[in-house]
Amino acid sequence: MRTTRLHHLKLAAALLCALTANAALAQGAKPAPAGASTGSATGTAAASTPATAGGGFLPPASSSANVIDSIRVVVNDEVITRNEVRGRVAQIGQRLRSQNAQLPPQADLERQVVESMIVERAQLQMAKEMGVRVADRELDAAIGRIAEGQKLSVQDMRNQMEKEGLTFAQFREEIRNEIMLQRLRENEVDSKIQVSDAEIDTYLAGEKAAAAEKVEMDIAQILVGIPVNATPEQIAARRARADEVMRQLRTGADFAKIAATYSDAPDALKGGAIGWRDPDRLPPLIGDQLRKLSPGQVTPVIKSSTGFYIIKMVDKRSLAQEQTAAQAALVQQTRVRQILMKATPAMPAAQVKAKLAEIRAKIESKAASFEDMARQNGQDGTAVKGGDLGWIIPEDVVPEFASAMDALKPGQLSDIVESPFGFHLIEVLERKTEDQSKEKERLRARQVIRERKLGEAFEDWAREVRDRAYVEYREEA
């Protein structure tokens, strides 16, 4: 089914903030429905799940404005109202229907939505307490990049959103919140992950010893979470719930619907879909079970410290063998320099281009040196070095610059090149080719190990934030 432009905008915004939770299986737990009706403080009675990427981009249903509002949940010193929950539920239901997904029962859908909103609110509160801020100019730049990614002006994007029921002011605050959450997670989780050389050596040795075919698996999950410091009785009850889920799956129940109904993971409302993953990058407990499956099959119930998992292998595909250390990874490097000038209200683009054309003619005729012209006219950090960028590879620069650079011979000047940074005059000084296979191999290993650690660390952190929050569920009067 054709996706709306607003949905594309939400995806673009989510990519802008690139949440790290997608790098590993989601783990976490939340309160059983019975605890939601006590009307008393539940404190740490529920375990947490990370806020879903894009969860803050759901506009309120237009009908909710006509409903008398009241408090649904208290999270520390803030409240989530029933109208907020109704709006989020309505929009997620609309999204699921647009994807032809089966909707879980309304009560289960609302329970999932409420928990995700609690997690999101608790993390935002923590971000504010720690002084995480997003200035208006940063927010404007982020929104501009989102619009540019959709090939729209900001005004056109605003008009499109408002046609589909989302006010621009609300959209701005949702983007601000997403950026705040990303910065909080980078500070609290990402920056603390360390990978040692010994870990890389061990990983590479194990990878070379493994003879199994490299594959990727398209997977989905159901998680029945276990509260932190759960009693044996609570663990037994959650195990019984997981066993009931498995019984329904074995009798032919739709996995996506069961996930949306029972799963405590943040992707429950997407039918548990995780997407394509390298099993080597999953926790070994899960990766080992998945290797035994064929497409369409599910694992047995897998117990972890955070709950009981059931994983479905949706599909599997082979990957080409990656280069070994013995195979050369030859990379061409270019030593290059530039003169970068930017258009301003006082000097519009046409004048900048004319000025650079004049500079180019002086250099070509030997009337001036490139270094002197860069120092006098360059508008970036390389100007003081005569425009010298040093040795770079194409991936180091924007595509427009890379294309122009690669087309030049040593000693040759480019025409005027326009990029998102301004207008460039480029000169290639020399080139060399180096074998970077070992460096690339170790970099890849470092990234894989970091992904594994990051997934576990993020879930531990997210659960701690959720468990520290004071949460009180309110009965409807």
N, C-alpha and C positions, 0 to 999 in steps of 0.2 A: 504494500500500500504506500502511496506517495506520502512522504513525511513533510510536515508543514515547515515553512521557513523559520518559524519561531523555534521549533525543535532543533534545527540546524544551529541557531544562535546559541541555544543552551549547550549543545555539544561543543561549539567553538569556545564558549566560556569555560567549560570544564577542561578542555585541552589547554587553555591558557594557564590554568592552575595545576594541571597534571598531577593529580593526587597519587601519592605513593602507595596507597592501599591496593591499587590495581595490580601491583607487581607480585602479590602472593595471595593465597587463599584467604578470604576474610574469615576471621575467627572472633567470636564474641558471643555473649549471651544476654538475655534480657528477662524481665519479670514475667512469671506465668500470669495468664489472664486473671486468675483469682485475686492476685495482689492488686489489681488495678481498681478494685471496687471497694477497698477498705475505707477510703476517704481519710486515711491517716498518713503520717509521714512514713515513707518506706525506706528512706535513707539509702543504704547499700544493699537493699534486697534484690537488686537487679544488676546483672553484669552488662558490660557495654558492648556496643558495636560501633565501628567508625562511621562518621557521617558519610552518606552516599554522595559520590561525585555528582554534581549537578542537582543535588537535593534542594538547594536553595533557590532554584530557578522556576519554582512552580507558582504561578499566579493564583490568587484566590478565585474561587468560582463566583461568577457574577451574581448567582442567586443568594450567596451567603450574606450579602449586605442587608438583606431583608429579614434576616433571622436575628432574634434577640441574642446578644452575646453573653457569655459567662466564662468563668475560669474552668479549664479542663485539667491542667497540670500546673503545679508550682515547681519551678526549678531554681533552687537557691532563693534569690530575692526577685526573680522575674516570673512572669506567668505566660503560659501558652493558652490561648482562648479556644473555645469550641469553634468559632468561626475560622480561625487559622487552621485548625485540624480539618474542618469540613472542606475548606478550599484545597488543602494539600491532598486529601483523599480523592476529591473530585478530579483533580488534574492527573493524579497517578492512574486513576481508573480510566480516564480518557486516553492516556498514553498506552495502557495495556490493551485497550480495545483497538487502538489504531494499529497495534502490532499483531492483532488477531490472537492475543493470548487469553486464556481462560482466567477469569477473575476469581480470586478466593472469596469466601463468604465476607460480607461487609464488616462483620465484627473483627475478623482476623486481619482484614486490610487496614482497618482503623488502628488496631493494636500495633501493627508494624509501623504505620506512619507516626503514631504518637511516640514510639520509642526512638525512631530516627530523629524526630524533632527535639527530643530531650537531649540526645547525644550532641546534636548540632548546637543547641543552646548552651550546654555546659562548656563546650570547647570555645565558643565565642566569648563567654564570660571570662574564661581563663585568659584568652588572648587580650581582652581589655584590661584585666588586672595586671598583666605583664607589660602593659604599655604598647602593645602592637597597634600601630595606626597606619592608615592608608590615606595619604594626602589627596586632596581633590585633583591636583594636577596628575598624580599617578593614576588615579581612577579614570580620568579623562583619557589618558594615553592608553590604558587597558581597553576601554570601550572603543576607542578608535581602532585598535588592532583587531578587535572582534568584528567591527563593521568592515574593515579592510579585508579580513578573511572571507567575508560573505560577499565581497565586491559591491558593497553598498556604502553610501555616505551615512554618517551618524544620524542625520535627519531622516533619511529613508528607512533606516533600521528602526528608528523611534516610531515612525508612522506605521510600519508593519507590525510592531509589537502592540501598539495601542489598538489596532484593528482586531488583534487576537486576544485582547482583554488584559494586557499587562501594562501598567503605567510605567513610564520611563523612570520616574523617581524611585519606584520600587525596584526596578531592574538595576539601577545604579547601586542601591544599598545591598542588593543580593550579590552583585559582583564585588563590592567592597568586602562583604562578609567572607566570600570565597577566598579572596586574596589574604585576608587576615588569618583565616584557618590554615592556608598553605604556609604562611610565614611562621605561624605558631608550630606547626608540625616540623618544619625545617629546623627550627631552633631547638625543639624539645626531643626530636627523634633523629632526623637525618644527620645533624651535625655530630652526633655522638657515636655513629657507627664507624668502627675502625676495622680495617682488613690488613693483616700482617703478611709479610713476604712468606712466612712459613705456611700460612693457610693457602696461599696461592700455589706454592710448590706442591703441597699435599693434593690440592684439587687437580692440578695438571697431571700429576703422576697417576691418580685414579682414573682420570679421563682417558689417558693413553692406554691404560690397562683394560679398559672396558671395550668389549668387542661387539656389544649390542648395536643394532641399527639405530641411528639418530631419528627420532620422530618428534612430532608435535601433536598434541591432543587438544581437541575442542571439548571442554568439560563444563559441567554445571554441578552445583552443590546444594545440599540441604544440611543445615546445622541446627541441632537441638542443643542449646547452650546450657552450661552448668554455672550457677552463681559462684562467685568467689567465696571461699570458706564454706562451701556447701556441706551439709550433713550427709551421712550415708543414706538417710531416707530421701533427701532431695535428689541425690545422684541416682538412686534406684528409680525414682519417679521419672526423671529425665530419660533414663535408659528405656523405661517402659514406653515413653512417648516415641523415642527413636525406633523401637521395635514395631510400634503400631504404624509408623510411617513406612518402614520396610515391608510390613505385611500388605499395606495398600499398594505399594509399588509392584510387589510380586503378583498381585491380582489384576494388574493392568492399568492402574491409575496413572493419569497424566503427570509426569515428573514436574513440569513447570507449575501446574496448578497446586500440587502438593507442596512444592517449595514456597509458593506465595502464601499458602495457608499455614504451614508449620515452621518454616525455617526462621531462625533467629539471626541469620547473616544479613548484611546490608544489601545484598543483591537479591533478596527474597522476592521483592516486587518486580524483578526482571526474570522471574521464573528460575532463579538461582544461576543464571548464565554467567560464566566467568570468561569464556572465550578460549583462544588458542594459547596453550602453555607448553613449554618444554618440561617434561617430567623431572628432568635433572634440577630444575629450578624450584620445584615444590618440596615441601617437607618430606623427608624420606619415608615416613609412615604412610603418606598418601601416594607418593610417586611409585612406591613398590607395589601397592595394590592396583594402581591404574595400569601398570605394565602387564597385568594378568588378564586384562579385559579386552573384549572386542567392541567395536562401535555399537552403541545401543544398550550395553550392559551397565550395571551399577555395582559398586563395591559393597561388601558387607558393611555393617555399622563399624566405624572406626572411632575409637575413644582417644581423645587428646585431653590436655589440661584444661581446655576451654569448653569442651562439649563433645557431642557425638556427631560425626560426619557421615553422610552418605553421598558419594560422588558418582556422577554419571559420565561415561565417556560418550559424548555425542558423535565424535568422528575422530579420525586419526590420519595423519599424512606423513610421508617420508621426507626427510631433509637431506640435501646433498652433504657429503662429508666435508667438514671444515678443513681448511688447510692445516697441515701439521707444521711443526717448527722447521722441518727440513725443507718445506716448500717456501720459496721466496715470495715475500709480499713487497714487491718493489713499488716505492712511492716516489713520485716526482715532486721535488721541492723547487721553489722559485724564489730567488732574492729579488725583491721588487721595491719600488718607491712610488710615492704618489704626491700630488698636490690636490687637496680636498677643499672645495669652497661650497658654501651653503647659501641658498637664496634667503633673503630677508625682505621685509617691507621696504627697506631703504635701497635694496639691491635685488630686484626680482630675478627670476630664473634666466630670462633672456640676457640680462646684463652680465650675470655670472658666466654664462656660456661664452659670451663675447670676450670677456676678460680672460678666460682660460684659453680661448683660441689665440688671443694676442700673446699670451705667455708661451704657448706651444710654438708659435712662429719664431719667437725670440730664441728659444732653446734650439730649434731646428737650424736656425741661421748662425748659431754660435754667438749670438749677441748677449746671451745670458746663460748661466749654468742652471741646471735643474735644482741643485742644492740651494742656490741663492733665491730662486723663484719660490721654492717651497717655504723657506724661512720667512720670506716677505709676505707671502700670500696664503699659505696653508692655514686652515682653520681647525686643525685637530692636533692631538698630542705628538704626532710625528714631525710637525713643522720644525721644531727646534733641532731635529736630527736630519734636516734636509729632506724630509719626507720618507726616510728609510723605514720600511716595514720589516726588514730582516728576511729570514728564510721562512716561507709559509707554504702550505698545501692548499688546494682549492677549497677544502672543507672549512678552512679557517676564515673565509670571507664570504660575503653575500654572493649569490649566483651571478649578478650583473658584473661584479668586479672579477670574479673567477673566469667567466667567459672571455672577457676582454684580455685578461692577463694571459690565459692559455693560448690566445691567438697571436701573441707577440713573440718575436725573436729577441734574443739578448741585444740590448742597445737600441731597441725600437720603442718609439712613443705611440701611445694609443690615441684614438680620437677621444673626444669628450664623452665620458661614461656617466650616465645618471643611475643612482641607486637610492635606496631609502635614506642614506646618510647625506646625500647631496650630489655634487658633480665632481668627478675625478679626472685627473690627467695622470696616466700610469706609464711608468717606464720599467721594463724588465732588465735587470743587470746581468744575471747569470742563472743557470739551472744545474741541478744535480739529481741523481737517482740513488736512493738508499733502500736497503733491505730492512724493513721494520717488522718482520714476521714475529720475532720473539717479543718485541714490545707490544704488538697488537694482541698476541696470544695472552700475555699476562694482564693486559688491560681488560680483555674480555673475561678472564677468570676473576679478576677483581670485581667486575660488575655483577657477575653471577653470584659470588659469595655475598656481596653487599645486598643484593636483592633478597636473598634468603634471610639474612640478619634483619634487614629493614622490615620485612613482613612481620616477623615475630615481635620485634621491638615496638612496631607501631600498634599492634593489637594489645600488647601489654600496657602501653601508655594510654591508649584509648579507653581500655577497661578501667584503669586507675582513675582517669578523669571522671568517667561515668559513676564509679562507685563512691567517689568523694562528694558527689553532688547530693544535696538534700532534694528529694523528689516527693511530692505529695499529689496523689491523684484525687480529684474531686468528683463526687457523684453529681449527676444532673438533677437539679431541684425539681 
